[in-house]
């Protein structure tokens, strides 16, 4: 094992502050040793043979890239992009696919602003290029991210890349080298300030390598503790004079974009802004500012054909067998797996139906269990689902909730022994998660409310799939095991909805009255706030006093209905409020309503997805999804009794004869994430009845 491999093996065990301290001492020594070739290496100025200059006769080229190493950098990316846009610059943001979730909305916004998105390794752990078999085994996965992200560029974490291996990727350009940088852990000095062609081991695939030629920001300001941009300016001036390519690879992770004091591993973003201003003021009109993909295209079109058929600059230390190379060029495939879905609450039934169908289409086997609580089993029967009934609800008492959780986990054991699933999937089943963690079965939790409680340690899911509106920070799963889907969970099944007037007729709703669907708060939930009940009382009082209105009340269980009828008989006087006698199709009822007022999350979001006016009387912690819908004008939050009277508008809604049934990407994203997780967990195809991972 080399010293470098040993370092990356031990790195997770070394506190970050000690890593920085060690690197600073080593860098101080190297700075003295390599002072003749850093930051400027005179040998790197040689121009390519037959060089005819940059487009439009520009003096030099300018390329900006950002390697985003952590979730912190991801959250700062748009702010950095806005900073660059204001100054008239654009760049490429390169994300690490498996270290943190990279939202589609973020990538789409960058694309729409004219920026580029690239792939920065697979994980930032220094292991990708350790062995050729390891890298080639990951090529299908890297290529799938390149395709999904519409990316054509690849940058190596810590510049630990082998150009011949990278040449097997589906890319147009890469950045795994530098003209001179003795502080990087690898030894990938290209010795040039110009782009050049790189190829795979057999010279059958060529891409353009864009070495960075300006010192990286983390090295300059964090490791070397420079306080000014003097070195950047001196190096830029030299590159401009030589007519080369000034490529700067910086990191939003280490830029302090706020006015607060910098941490030990940050520098003020004003230094970066100052450098961009310096470029504009000193060299305005004299440089070609381009995205990496544009430089790669220019290089391909302007350089002679024979230059592309160069011999590899450095040969791999081990010849790669043709069988491994051929396998690496195939698309990543997901083995068929047996997936266990536990239906824990009523909204889970319609949500999982399209997911079950898609998983079955892809060759997976899905088995279902269901909790006999609320109207889960009744609705599952209506939808024709085949399931095993296991356990029930144990009320609002915290002690009984814990006892019920443990007891239902035990009740699920016979189901597991019969079915032997490989993967467990739910939208909040704590019993399933607890049991499967004990049995070491991969658990996937789909979640859209970040304040739901999870059981510490054994109760935390291994994987999570959440809406892009949620931040992965603070969720029970590790950040690198959080995956995103676009939109809201209701977008999975709402597009399949077709209005049916039969429910409306059965309940007794007429067209001459304004129909208001009311969903009471979940009084037995751990996140319940009694203020919601006060808002409900005011709402029902107002409904009772307003003529021409009928309310459809949907209690969460029989006990809640009995409580309402006992304490509030005036709500039900003269037929002003009706309660369906059986489980009704919630989407159908919402579609028949003029507005919805709900103390829960799912019905609010279903109404928003259908385009029906909806008001939330939920008074628990406001989730990110509700905040997003409120910002988009699709949901109105009611926060005090006065707003029940001032904000809620009793207005008849124009109901279109049909709804837009265009499919939403949420379903595709969730199913894709499930299959990605199956591959990442190395789940073997189901055949012998044993749940195991490689």
Secondary structure, DSSP 4 states (H G I P E B T S, - for coil): --HHHHHHHHGGGS-HHHHHHHHHHHHHHHHHHTTTTSS--GGGGPPPTT---SGGG-SEEEEEEEEE-SHHHHHHHHHHHHHHHHHT---EEEE-TTTS---HHHHHHHHHTT-EEEEE-SSSSS-TTS-HHHHHHHHHHHHHHHHHTT--EEE-GGG---HHHHTTSS-SEEE--BSS-TTSSS--B---SS-EEEE-TTSSSEEEE--B-B--HIIIIIIS---SSHHHHHHHHHHHHHT-EEEEEE-GGGEE-SSSPP-TT-EEHHHHHHHHHHHHHHHTTSEEE--HHHHHHHHHHHS-GGGGGPPPSS--SSPPPHHHHHHHTSPP-PPP-EEEEEE-STHHHHHHHHHHHHHHHTT-EEEEEEEESTTHHHHHHHTT---EEEEE---S-HHHHHHHHHHHHHHTHHHHHHH--SEEEESS-HHHHHHHHHHT-EEEEEES-TT----TGGGS-SEEEEETTS-STT-SS-GGGEEEESS-GGGGTGGG----THHHHHHT--TTSEEEEEE---TTSTT--THHHHHHHHHHHHHHHSTTEEEEE--SSHHHHHHHHHH-GGGGGGGSEE--SS---HHHHHHH-SEEEESSHHHHHHHHHHT--EEE---SPPPHHHHHHHHTTS-EE--SHHHHHHT---------SS------HHHHHHHHHHHHHHHHTTBPPS-SS---B-
